[in-house]
Amino acid sequence: MLNAEQGTPGAVGSSYIKVTTKLFGTSIIGVLAISNSTQQNQFATLSSWGYPEFSFDQSPLFLIGKIKYQNAISDSALILLSLTKWDTIAMQRILVGQAILNTPADSINTTWTNFSIPINYPIVFNNPDSAQIVIQSSGAIGFEIVGNSISVDDLAFDEIIPTSILEKSIEKQISLFPNPTNNLIIISNIKGKKLLLTDMLGKIYHSINNADTFETIDLSAFPKGIYLIKVSDKKEVTSKKVVKE
């Protein structure tokens, strides 16, 4: 696997993963993507969608494990988790949750240290269908330092959110009709909540601070495209896509 190797013994078992920044021809490489794909690990510019993913349909609160690292003055290592889901309306993969761990630059840790990375869910808790874990021995793309390394063991997800709780979220309660639409959209089950209608770049087209159970928005004067209905209360924020035809 080029710059990824199996070390032994592991923190809790017989082996662990070590990724080291090395020079291959004229390229400096230090990336490992964890996947159950039959493809070989891909080495390219780091991107949320640039590496293979594996099937995963739960919503954990933390990514945990054990870590060792060796970092140069201007470089550090990172672990990036992306939880994604296929959006059948937009016909593209969307980010459901993400967690990032950056090791401190100019530091060496030769003993196994526990880590727990909180997972951020920008659209409430929404079960993904895939997950991706990227381990990168150099965090500064274009300024990688040969010899930087990161060792990881005992990776696991922690504190899975039960499905019963997920089903009570705002996202499970509200509904939009009709969708797609060419004029009116009716949003239901949003009494007392705040509502925003925005485009995909965040421009606000309509807002309601204290919604009734049912609200109707006229989209007839808006350009065709995909919009977001953002609904929030004191505990949660969720978004649903509306297609204006």
Contacts in CASP RR format, 6 or more apart in sequence:
PFRMAT RR
TARGET T0000
AUTHOR 0000-0000-0000
METHOD contacts of the structure
MODEL  1
MLNAEQGTPGAVGSSYIKVTTKLFGTSIIGVLAISNSTQQNQFATLSSWG
YPEFSFDQSPLFLIGKIKYQNAISDSALILLSLTKWDTIAMQRILVGQAI
LNTPADSINTTWTNFSIPINYPIVFNNPDSAQIVIQSSGAIGFEIVGNSI
SVDDLAFDEIIPTSILEKSIEKQISLFPNPTNNLIIISNIKGKKLLLTDM
LGKIYHSINNADTFETIDLSAFPKGIYLIKVSDKKEVTSKKVVKE
1 32 0 8 1.000
1 40 0 8 1.000
1 41 0 8 1.000
2 22 0 8 1.000
2 24 0 8 1.000
2 29 0 8 1.000
2 41 0 8 1.000
2 43 0 8 1.000
3 19 0 8 1.000
3 20 0 8 1.000
3 21 0 8 1.000
3 22 0 8 1.000
3 24 0 8 1.000
3 29 0 8 1.000
3 30 0 8 1.000
3 31 0 8 1.000
3 32 0 8 1.000
3 43 0 8 1.000
3 137 0 8 1.000
4 17 0 8 1.000
4 18 0 8 1.000
4 19 0 8 1.000
4 32 0 8 1.000
4 41 0 8 1.000
4 135 0 8 1.000
5 17 0 8 1.000
5 18 0 8 1.000
5 20 0 8 1.000
6 15 0 8 1.000
6 16 0 8 1.000
6 17 0 8 1.000
6 18 0 8 1.000
7 15 0 8 1.000
7 16 0 8 1.000
7 17 0 8 1.000
7 18 0 8 1.000
7 151 0 8 1.000
8 14 0 8 1.000
8 15 0 8 1.000
8 16 0 8 1.000
9 15 0 8 1.000
10 16 0 8 1.000
10 112 0 8 1.000
10 153 0 8 1.000
11 66 0 8 1.000
11 112 0 8 1.000
11 153 0 8 1.000
11 154 0 8 1.000
12 66 0 8 1.000
12 153 0 8 1.000
12 154 0 8 1.000
13 153 0 8 1.000
16 66 0 8 1.000
16 151 0 8 1.000
16 152 0 8 1.000
16 153 0 8 1.000
17 32 0 8 1.000
17 135 0 8 1.000
17 151 0 8 1.000
17 152 0 8 1.000
17 153 0 8 1.000
18 149 0 8 1.000
18 150 0 8 1.000
18 151 0 8 1.000
18 152 0 8 1.000
19 30 0 8 1.000
19 31 0 8 1.000
19 32 0 8 1.000
19 77 0 8 1.000
19 135 0 8 1.000
19 136 0 8 1.000
19 137 0 8 1.000
19 149 0 8 1.000
19 150 0 8 1.000
19 151 0 8 1.000
19 152 0 8 1.000
20 30 0 8 1.000
20 137 0 8 1.000
20 147 0 8 1.000
20 148 0 8 1.000
20 149 0 8 1.000
21 28 0 8 1.000
21 29 0 8 1.000
21 30 0 8 1.000
21 75 0 8 1.000
21 137 0 8 1.000
21 138 0 8 1.000
21 144 0 8 1.000
21 145 0 8 1.000
21 146 0 8 1.000
21 147 0 8 1.000
21 148 0 8 1.000
21 149 0 8 1.000
22 28 0 8 1.000
22 29 0 8 1.000
22 30 0 8 1.000
22 146 0 8 1.000
22 147 0 8 1.000
23 146 0 8 1.000
28 138 0 8 1.000
28 142 0 8 1.000
28 144 0 8 1.000
28 146 0 8 1.000
29 43 0 8 1.000
30 43 0 8 1.000
30 136 0 8 1.000
30 137 0 8 1.000
30 138 0 8 1.000
30 144 0 8 1.000
30 148 0 8 1.000
31 41 0 8 1.000
31 43 0 8 1.000
31 44 0 8 1.000
31 46 0 8 1.000
31 51 0 8 1.000
31 134 0 8 1.000
31 135 0 8 1.000
31 136 0 8 1.000
31 137 0 8 1.000
32 41 0 8 1.000
32 134 0 8 1.000
32 135 0 8 1.000
32 136 0 8 1.000
33 41 0 8 1.000
33 42 0 8 1.000
33 50 0 8 1.000
33 51 0 8 1.000
33 52 0 8 1.000
33 132 0 8 1.000
33 133 0 8 1.000
33 134 0 8 1.000
33 135 0 8 1.000
34 54 0 8 1.000
34 132 0 8 1.000
34 133 0 8 1.000
34 134 0 8 1.000
34 135 0 8 1.000
34 155 0 8 1.000
35 41 0 8 1.000
35 51 0 8 1.000
35 52 0 8 1.000
35 53 0 8 1.000
35 54 0 8 1.000
35 132 0 8 1.000
36 54 0 8 1.000
36 55 0 8 1.000
37 52 0 8 1.000
37 53 0 8 1.000
37 54 0 8 1.000
39 52 0 8 1.000
41 51 0 8 1.000
41 52 0 8 1.000
42 50 0 8 1.000
42 51 0 8 1.000
42 52 0 8 1.000
44 50 0 8 1.000
44 51 0 8 1.000
45 141 0 8 1.000
46 80 0 8 1.000
46 134 0 8 1.000
46 136 0 8 1.000
46 139 0 8 1.000
46 141 0 8 1.000
48 82 0 8 1.000
48 84 0 8 1.000
48 95 0 8 1.000
48 98 0 8 1.000
48 132 0 8 1.000
49 84 0 8 1.000
49 93 0 8 1.000
51 132 0 8 1.000
51 134 0 8 1.000
52 132 0 8 1.000
53 82 0 8 1.000
53 84 0 8 1.000
53 130 0 8 1.000
53 131 0 8 1.000
53 132 0 8 1.000
54 130 0 8 1.000
54 131 0 8 1.000
54 132 0 8 1.000
55 129 0 8 1.000
55 130 0 8 1.000
55 131 0 8 1.000
56 83 0 8 1.000
56 128 0 8 1.000
56 129 0 8 1.000
56 130 0 8 1.000
56 131 0 8 1.000
57 127 0 8 1.000
57 128 0 8 1.000
57 129 0 8 1.000
58 127 0 8 1.000
58 128 0 8 1.000
58 157 0 8 1.000
58 160 0 8 1.000
58 161 0 8 1.000
59 83 0 8 1.000
59 96 0 8 1.000
59 121 0 8 1.000
59 125 0 8 1.000
59 126 0 8 1.000
59 127 0 8 1.000
59 128 0 8 1.000
59 160 0 8 1.000
59 161 0 8 1.000
59 166 0 8 1.000
60 119 0 8 1.000
60 157 0 8 1.000
60 158 0 8 1.000
60 159 0 8 1.000
60 160 0 8 1.000
60 161 0 8 1.000
61 118 0 8 1.000
61 119 0 8 1.000
61 158 0 8 1.000
61 159 0 8 1.000
61 160 0 8 1.000
61 161 0 8 1.000
62 99 0 8 1.000
62 116 0 8 1.000
62 117 0 8 1.000
62 118 0 8 1.000
62 119 0 8 1.000
62 157 0 8 1.000
62 158 0 8 1.000
62 159 0 8 1.000
63 79 0 8 1.000
63 81 0 8 1.000
63 99 0 8 1.000
63 101 0 8 1.000
63 116 0 8 1.000
63 117 0 8 1.000
63 119 0 8 1.000
63 133 0 8 1.000
63 155 0 8 1.000
63 156 0 8 1.000
63 157 0 8 1.000
63 158 0 8 1.000
64 114 0 8 1.000
64 115 0 8 1.000
64 116 0 8 1.000
64 117 0 8 1.000
64 154 0 8 1.000
64 155 0 8 1.000
64 156 0 8 1.000
64 157 0 8 1.000
64 158 0 8 1.000
65 114 0 8 1.000
65 115 0 8 1.000
65 116 0 8 1.000
65 152 0 8 1.000
65 153 0 8 1.000
65 154 0 8 1.000
65 155 0 8 1.000
65 156 0 8 1.000
66 112 0 8 1.000
66 113 0 8 1.000
66 114 0 8 1.000
66 115 0 8 1.000
66 152 0 8 1.000
66 153 0 8 1.000
66 154 0 8 1.000
67 79 0 8 1.000
67 101 0 8 1.000
67 103 0 8 1.000
67 109 0 8 1.000
67 112 0 8 1.000
67 113 0 8 1.000
67 115 0 8 1.000
67 150 0 8 1.000
67 151 0 8 1.000
67 152 0 8 1.000
67 153 0 8 1.000
68 109 0 8 1.000
68 110 0 8 1.000
68 111 0 8 1.000
68 112 0 8 1.000
68 113 0 8 1.000
68 150 0 8 1.000
68 151 0 8 1.000
69 77 0 8 1.000
69 103 0 8 1.000
69 107 0 8 1.000
69 108 0 8 1.000
69 109 0 8 1.000
69 149 0 8 1.000
69 150 0 8 1.000
69 151 0 8 1.000
70 108 0 8 1.000
70 109 0 8 1.000
70 110 0 8 1.000
70 147 0 8 1.000
70 148 0 8 1.000
70 149 0 8 1.000
70 150 0 8 1.000
71 77 0 8 1.000
71 103 0 8 1.000
71 104 0 8 1.000
71 105 0 8 1.000
71 106 0 8 1.000
71 107 0 8 1.000
71 108 0 8 1.000
71 148 0 8 1.000
72 105 0 8 1.000
72 106 0 8 1.000
72 145 0 8 1.000
72 147 0 8 1.000
72 148 0 8 1.000
73 105 0 8 1.000
73 106 0 8 1.000
73 145 0 8 1.000
74 105 0 8 1.000
74 106 0 8 1.000
74 140 0 8 1.000
74 143 0 8 1.000
74 145 0 8 1.000
75 105 0 8 1.000
75 138 0 8 1.000
75 139 0 8 1.000
75 140 0 8 1.000
75 143 0 8 1.000
75 144 0 8 1.000
75 145 0 8 1.000
75 148 0 8 1.000
76 102 0 8 1.000
76 103 0 8 1.000
76 104 0 8 1.000
76 105 0 8 1.000
76 138 0 8 1.000
76 139 0 8 1.000
76 140 0 8 1.000
76 148 0 8 1.000
77 102 0 8 1.000
77 103 0 8 1.000
77 135 0 8 1.000
77 136 0 8 1.000
77 137 0 8 1.000
77 138 0 8 1.000
77 139 0 8 1.000
77 148 0 8 1.000
77 149 0 8 1.000
77 150 0 8 1.000
78 100 0 8 1.000
78 101 0 8 1.000
78 102 0 8 1.000
78 103 0 8 1.000
78 134 0 8 1.000
78 135 0 8 1.000
78 136 0 8 1.000
78 139 0 8 1.000
78 150 0 8 1.000
79 99 0 8 1.000
79 100 0 8 1.000
79 101 0 8 1.000
79 117 0 8 1.000
79 133 0 8 1.000
79 134 0 8 1.000
79 135 0 8 1.000
79 136 0 8 1.000
79 150 0 8 1.000
79 152 0 8 1.000
80 98 0 8 1.000
80 99 0 8 1.000
80 100 0 8 1.000
80 132 0 8 1.000
80 133 0 8 1.000
80 134 0 8 1.000
80 136 0 8 1.000
81 97 0 8 1.000
81 98 0 8 1.000
81 99 0 8 1.000
81 100 0 8 1.000
81 117 0 8 1.000
81 119 0 8 1.000
81 131 0 8 1.000
81 132 0 8 1.000
81 133 0 8 1.000
82 95 0 8 1.000
82 97 0 8 1.000
82 98 0 8 1.000
82 131 0 8 1.000
82 132 0 8 1.000
82 134 0 8 1.000
83 95 0 8 1.000
83 96 0 8 1.000
83 97 0 8 1.000
83 98 0 8 1.000
83 119 0 8 1.000
83 128 0 8 1.000
83 130 0 8 1.000
83 131 0 8 1.000
84 93 0 8 1.000
84 94 0 8 1.000
84 95 0 8 1.000
84 96 0 8 1.000
84 97 0 8 1.000
84 128 0 8 1.000
84 129 0 8 1.000
84 130 0 8 1.000
84 131 0 8 1.000
84 132 0 8 1.000
85 93 0 8 1.000
85 94 0 8 1.000
85 96 0 8 1.000
85 126 0 8 1.000
85 127 0 8 1.000
85 128 0 8 1.000
85 129 0 8 1.000
85 130 0 8 1.000
86 92 0 8 1.000
86 93 0 8 1.000
86 94 0 8 1.000
86 129 0 8 1.000
87 93 0 8 1.000
87 94 0 8 1.000
87 241 0 8 1.000
89 179 0 8 1.000
89 226 0 8 1.000
89 241 0 8 1.000
89 243 0 8 1.000
90 226 0 8 1.000
90 241 0 8 1.000
93 130 0 8 1.000
95 122 0 8 1.000
96 121 0 8 1.000
96 123 0 8 1.000
96 126 0 8 1.000
96 127 0 8 1.000
96 128 0 8 1.000
97 119 0 8 1.000
97 120 0 8 1.000
97 121 0 8 1.000
97 122 0 8 1.000
97 128 0 8 1.000
98 119 0 8 1.000
98 120 0 8 1.000
98 122 0 8 1.000
99 117 0 8 1.000
99 118 0 8 1.000
99 119 0 8 1.000
99 120 0 8 1.000
100 117 0 8 1.000
101 115 0 8 1.000
101 117 0 8 1.000
102 139 0 8 1.000
103 109 0 8 1.000
103 150 0 8 1.000
112 153 0 8 1.000
116 158 0 8 1.000
123 171 0 8 1.000
123 237 0 8 1.000
123 238 0 8 1.000
123 239 0 8 1.000
124 169 0 8 1.000
124 170 0 8 1.000
124 171 0 8 1.000
124 236 0 8 1.000
124 237 0 8 1.000
124 238 0 8 1.000
125 161 0 8 1.000
125 165 0 8 1.000
125 166 0 8 1.000
125 169 0 8 1.000
126 166 0 8 1.000
126 171 0 8 1.000
126 238 0 8 1.000
127 163 0 8 1.000
127 166 0 8 1.000
133 155 0 8 1.000
135 150 0 8 1.000
135 152 0 8 1.000
136 150 0 8 1.000
137 147 0 8 1.000
137 148 0 8 1.000
137 149 0 8 1.000
137 150 0 8 1.000
138 144 0 8 1.000
138 145 0 8 1.000
138 148 0 8 1.000
166 172 0 8 1.000
169 236 0 8 1.000
169 238 0 8 1.000
170 193 0 8 1.000
170 231 0 8 1.000
170 232 0 8 1.000
170 233 0 8 1.000
170 236 0 8 1.000
170 237 0 8 1.000
170 238 0 8 1.000
171 238 0 8 1.000
171 240 0 8 1.000
173 189 0 8 1.000
174 187 0 8 1.000
174 188 0 8 1.000
174 189 0 8 1.000
174 190 0 8 1.000
174 229 0 8 1.000
174 231 0 8 1.000
174 238 0 8 1.000
174 240 0 8 1.000
175 187 0 8 1.000
175 188 0 8 1.000
175 189 0 8 1.000
176 185 0 8 1.000
176 186 0 8 1.000
176 187 0 8 1.000
176 229 0 8 1.000
176 240 0 8 1.000
176 242 0 8 1.000
177 185 0 8 1.000
177 186 0 8 1.000
177 188 0 8 1.000
178 185 0 8 1.000
178 186 0 8 1.000
179 185 0 8 1.000
179 241 0 8 1.000
179 242 0 8 1.000
179 243 0 8 1.000
180 242 0 8 1.000
180 243 0 8 1.000
180 244 0 8 1.000
180 245 0 8 1.000
181 219 0 8 1.000
181 242 0 8 1.000
181 243 0 8 1.000
181 244 0 8 1.000
181 245 0 8 1.000
182 219 0 8 1.000
182 220 0 8 1.000
182 244 0 8 1.000
182 245 0 8 1.000
183 218 0 8 1.000
183 219 0 8 1.000
183 220 0 8 1.000
184 216 0 8 1.000
184 217 0 8 1.000
184 218 0 8 1.000
184 219 0 8 1.000
184 220 0 8 1.000
185 216 0 8 1.000
185 217 0 8 1.000
185 219 0 8 1.000
185 229 0 8 1.000
185 242 0 8 1.000
186 214 0 8 1.000
186 215 0 8 1.000
186 216 0 8 1.000
187 195 0 8 1.000
187 211 0 8 1.000
187 214 0 8 1.000
187 215 0 8 1.000
187 216 0 8 1.000
187 217 0 8 1.000
187 229 0 8 1.000
187 231 0 8 1.000
188 213 0 8 1.000
188 214 0 8 1.000
189 213 0 8 1.000
190 211 0 8 1.000
190 212 0 8 1.000
190 213 0 8 1.000
190 214 0 8 1.000
190 215 0 8 1.000
190 231 0 8 1.000
191 211 0 8 1.000
191 212 0 8 1.000
191 213 0 8 1.000
192 210 0 8 1.000
192 211 0 8 1.000
192 212 0 8 1.000
192 233 0 8 1.000
193 210 0 8 1.000
193 211 0 8 1.000
193 231 0 8 1.000
193 232 0 8 1.000
193 233 0 8 1.000
194 207 0 8 1.000
194 208 0 8 1.000
194 209 0 8 1.000
194 210 0 8 1.000
194 211 0 8 1.000
194 231 0 8 1.000
194 232 0 8 1.000
194 233 0 8 1.000
195 206 0 8 1.000
195 207 0 8 1.000
195 208 0 8 1.000
195 211 0 8 1.000
195 215 0 8 1.000
195 229 0 8 1.000
195 230 0 8 1.000
195 231 0 8 1.000
196 204 0 8 1.000
196 206 0 8 1.000
196 207 0 8 1.000
196 228 0 8 1.000
196 229 0 8 1.000
196 230 0 8 1.000
197 204 0 8 1.000
197 205 0 8 1.000
197 206 0 8 1.000
197 207 0 8 1.000
197 217 0 8 1.000
197 227 0 8 1.000
197 228 0 8 1.000
197 229 0 8 1.000
197 230 0 8 1.000
197 242 0 8 1.000
198 204 0 8 1.000
198 205 0 8 1.000
198 227 0 8 1.000
198 228 0 8 1.000
198 230 0 8 1.000
199 205 0 8 1.000
199 225 0 8 1.000
199 226 0 8 1.000
199 227 0 8 1.000
199 228 0 8 1.000
200 226 0 8 1.000
200 227 0 8 1.000
200 228 0 8 1.000
202 228 0 8 1.000
205 222 0 8 1.000
205 227 0 8 1.000
206 217 0 8 1.000
208 215 0 8 1.000
211 231 0 8 1.000
219 227 0 8 1.000
219 242 0 8 1.000
219 244 0 8 1.000
222 244 0 8 1.000
223 244 0 8 1.000
224 244 0 8 1.000
224 245 0 8 1.000
225 243 0 8 1.000
225 244 0 8 1.000
225 245 0 8 1.000
226 241 0 8 1.000
226 242 0 8 1.000
226 243 0 8 1.000
226 244 0 8 1.000
227 241 0 8 1.000
227 242 0 8 1.000
227 243 0 8 1.000
227 244 0 8 1.000
228 239 0 8 1.000
228 240 0 8 1.000
228 241 0 8 1.000
228 242 0 8 1.000
229 239 0 8 1.000
229 240 0 8 1.000
229 241 0 8 1.000
229 242 0 8 1.000
230 237 0 8 1.000
230 238 0 8 1.000
230 239 0 8 1.000
231 237 0 8 1.000
231 238 0 8 1.000
231 239 0 8 1.000
231 240 0 8 1.000
232 238 0 8 1.000
END
